[in-house]
Amino acid sequence: MKKVLILFGKSNWEKSKPFENKDYQYSYECFYTLCKENGIQMYRASYEWYDYEKHIFKYAWIYEGENANWKRVYNIKPNFIYDKTKARMEVYYKKELIREKYPFVNNLQFTCLIDDKLTTSLLFMKWSKFSWLIKSKKDLLEILPRIKSDKVVLKPLNESGGKGVQVYSKKDAMAKGSISGPYLAQEFIDSSKGVPGVSKNTHDLRLVFVNSKIVYAYIREPKKGSYLANLAQGGSLIIVPLKKLPKSLNPIINHANAIFKTFVPRIFCIDFMFDQKRRPWIVELNSMPGLYFTPAEKPCMMKMYQELLKVFSGKLGINKE
């Protein structure tokens, strides 16, 4: 049986189970079961568990099926690695060392490229608010007069899930803003008029791609009093039928497919907001759409898993005809 290892961040091997959250665990169990039914044994391991001298993963978790639950295994040599680590320079360096022996999905150059918010704002300049790179309150003070909106958005250069994102009025930004390390300062996008033909509420809209195919799309709406729609920040989620996606997104989608076509396979997502004139703007890209699905996303879960299975089977040379 072929072996695919999902690589994730720091973890305590002494834990009794690989998941604290039962909902996350359920999603992974569904996916691992599907893969095993199709000749692929899935593993789960931290990059910290890699032996850089022997070039093996010293430990990993596998799912043995219903009632058998999760099992510890040792000395794993996968056929390839599906990368689910967070964007950190330390992690990038260690993944480069692992890549000397094992291929990755996504390609590590692709991951580095689209997880850098400044880089993607330049690649999609026509559809991105201009980003000022700042490292201190002094830098922020210098660029605030150039921000046209009443509010300013401060974003860490590489974080995801809304972590570290701050939205302040320009007059409060200096007093309340916190800048540690490289940040981006951007104009605020007022998305309160919603997505044309889809929603009338403050939002962001996410499209999830496998290669050039949009697998599914959803709107995230922030909780009352917040501008952050990420689920990790308390936002809610609504699935959007693909046929209802605004046609104004098509030029952006075509551009993404054109500039990324060298990276195959590629699994990623693009987040958008629509301003008061119903014009779409890219908020960010993400190279690692989640394998966890909320109850609202369950109709899309197996659809996404089937697409991932096609990618895995293609990399492993398994005929799915």
N, C-alpha and C positions, 0 to 999 in steps of 0.2 A: 504493500500500500504506500502511495506517495505521502510525503510529509510536508506540511506547510505550518510555519510558526508565526504567530502573531506576536510582534515585539511591542512591548509597552514600557512604561517608565519605572521609576524606583519602586521596589516592593519588598516586603519582609517575607522571606521564604518560610519562616516559621509559622505564618498564619495557617489556620486550619483549613481555610477555603480561599480561593483566589478572588472572591467578590464579597464586598460588604453589602451591596445593594442587590436584593432579590430580583428586581425588575431587570437590571443589567444582566444578571446571571441567566435569567430565563431567555433573553434575547440571544446570548452567546450559545446557550445550549441548543436552541433551535438551529442556529447556523452551523454549529459543529456537527449536529446530527445529520443535517442535509449534506454536508461535505463527506461525512463518513459513508453515507448511503451511495455516494458517487466515487468511492475509491480514494478518498483523501482523508488522512488522519491529521486533525488540527491540534496544534500545541499552543500554549500561552506561556510566555516567559519575559522576564525583565532583561534589559540590556546589561544589567549588573550581574546577571547569572552566566555571562559568557566567559569562557576560559580562553584568553587571548594567546596562550601558548599552545594548547591542544586543539584550538579551533572547534570547540563543541560548546553547547549549552549544558552546563552542569546540572541544571534542574529545569523542569517545565511542568505545566499542568495539562492533562487531557481530560476530556469528558467521556465517561464510559457508557453513557446512556441512562435512561430513566431508572431510578432506584440505585444504580451503581454509583451515580454522582461523579465528583471530580477526583482524580487520582494523581499522585505525584509520580513523575518519571524522571529518569536521569540520563545524562550523556547523549544528548539529542543532536543529530546532524540533519537538519531539514533540507528539502530540495530548494526552497526559497523562503524568503521572509516577507510577510505583510506588515508594513510599518505603521504603528499606531502611537508612536512616541510624540511628546510635545516638543515644540521648537525651542531648543536650548543649544548654545554653542558647544557645551560639554558633550551633549548627546550626539550632535552632528559628528564630532570628532570620533567618538566611539563607534558610531554606525559606519563611518568610513573604514575603520579597521575591520569590522565584521564583514563589510562588503567585499573585502579582498578574497573571502572564501565563499560567500553566499550572495546570490542576486536578491535584489529588493523590488517590491511593488509597494508604493510608487518608486520610480527612479529617484535617487537621492538628489540629483540636480533639479528635478522637477519640484520636489518637496521644498528645497531651499529657496527656489525661485518664487513660488507662489505663497509661501508662508511669510515672506518679507513684505510687509504692507507698503513700504516705500517703493520697492521694485515694481509691485503690481500696479501701483498708482501711475507709474511711468509707462508701463506696458499698455495700460488702458486709460491714457491721459485724457482722451476725448470724453470719457464717461466717469472720470474720477475728480473729486474735489482736490484742488492743489494741496499738497502736503508739505509742511515745513518741518524739517528735522531739528529737534531741540533736545538739549541735554541739561538745561538748568532754567530756573526762574528768570534769569537775565535774558536768555534766548527767547523765552516766552514774551517778556516785556517788549522786546524789539519787534516781534512779528504781530502782536495783537492789533496794531493799527491797520494792518493789511487784511485782517479777517473782516469780510463784508457783513456777515451775519451778526445778530445781537448776541449769539452764543458761540462758544468755541468748544470743539471736541478734542480731547487729549487721549491718545491711544499709545500703549506700549508697542514697540516696533514689531514684536513677534508673538505676543500672547494671542490666545483664542478663547472662545466662550464668553466674550465680554469682560474677561478679567482685566482689571486695571483701567478700563475705559471710564473717562470722566467728562461730564457735560456741565459747563458753568456759563453764566452770563459773563461777558467780557470784563465787566467791572468787578466780578467776584473771583475771576480766574487766578489772579496773582495771590490772593489771600487764601483761597481754598484749594487750589490745585496742588497735586503732589507729583513731582517728577523725579524718578529714580532711574537713571540709565537713559538710553535713547527713547524718545517719545516722538510721536507725530502730532502736530497741531493742524486742525482742519476746520473749515467752515461747517457750521451746523446745517443739516438737511431737515427741513420741516416736512415730515411725511404724514402730517395729520389728515390729509385729504384721501389717503388710502391708495390702493392699487387699482388702476382703471379697469372697470368691469369685474372686479373681484372683491374689493373691500373698501370701506369708507373710513377705516380707522388708522391710527398711527401704527406703523408696521415696519418690518423688513421682510423681504421675499427671498427665499433660498431655492436655488436650482441645484439638484444633485446630478452629476454626470458620471457615466462610465464611458470612457473614450469620448466620442462626439455625441453620444446619446444622453438625452435628459431622461433619467429614470423616474424621478418624481420631483414634485415641487411643493413647498408649503410656505404659508405666511406665519410669522411670529409677531405677536402683539404684546407690548410691554404691560406690566401690571400698572395700576393706577398710581400716578405720581412719579413714574420712572420713564426714562428714555431708552432703556436697554431691554430689547426684546428677546435676548438669549434665554433659553429654558433654564440655564443655570442661574440666571438672574431673576427668575420668577415669571418669565413670559409665558404666554399661551400659544397654542399651535393649531393651525387650520390647514388641511390638505387642499391643494389647488389642482383641479383637473388640468392636464397639460394643454388641452384645447382652449382653455380660458386665459392662458398666459398672454399678456399684451404684446402685440406685434412690434412695439417699439423696442423690445428686447432682442429682436432677431439680429440686428447689426452687431450687437455686442457678442451674442452667442457665436455668430459666424467668425468674428474676429478671434475669439478665444480658440475655436476649433482650428483656425488657420495658424496661429502662432504656437500652439501647443502640439501640432500634429506629429512632431518628431518624437514625442513621448508616448509610447504605446507599450503596455497599457497605461492608462492614467485614470485615476479615481479622485474626483475633487468636487467642490461646490463653489458657487458664486452667490454672494448676498447683495441684494439691491434695496434701494429706497427710491420712492417716487416723490418729487418735490411738489410744490403748490401748483406748478404748471403741468403736472403729470409727466415730467421728464424723468427717465430712469437714471440713477447714479449707482455706481458700484461702491459698496461699503467695504468689502474685503473678499478675498478668496481663501479657501481652506483645502488643504491636501488630504484631509482625513475625515470624511463624513463618518458619523458614528455608526457602530453596529447595534447600538441600543436604540430601540423604538418605543416611543410612548404609546399609550392606548389609542390615541388619535391617529398615529402613524401605522398601526397594525395592518391595514389593507395594503400598504406599500412594502411591508417588511419582506415578504417572500419574493416580491418582485425584485427588490434590491439584492437579496441573497442569491437569487438565480443569476443575476448579472455578475455578481462577484464569483460565483461558481464557474461561469463561463470563462472569466479571466483566469482563474486558478487552473482550470482544466487546459486552457490554451498554453499557459506557461509550462505545464507539466506534460504536455503532449498526450493528454487523454482525449480520445475521440468521443464527442458528445452527440454525434449524429444518430 
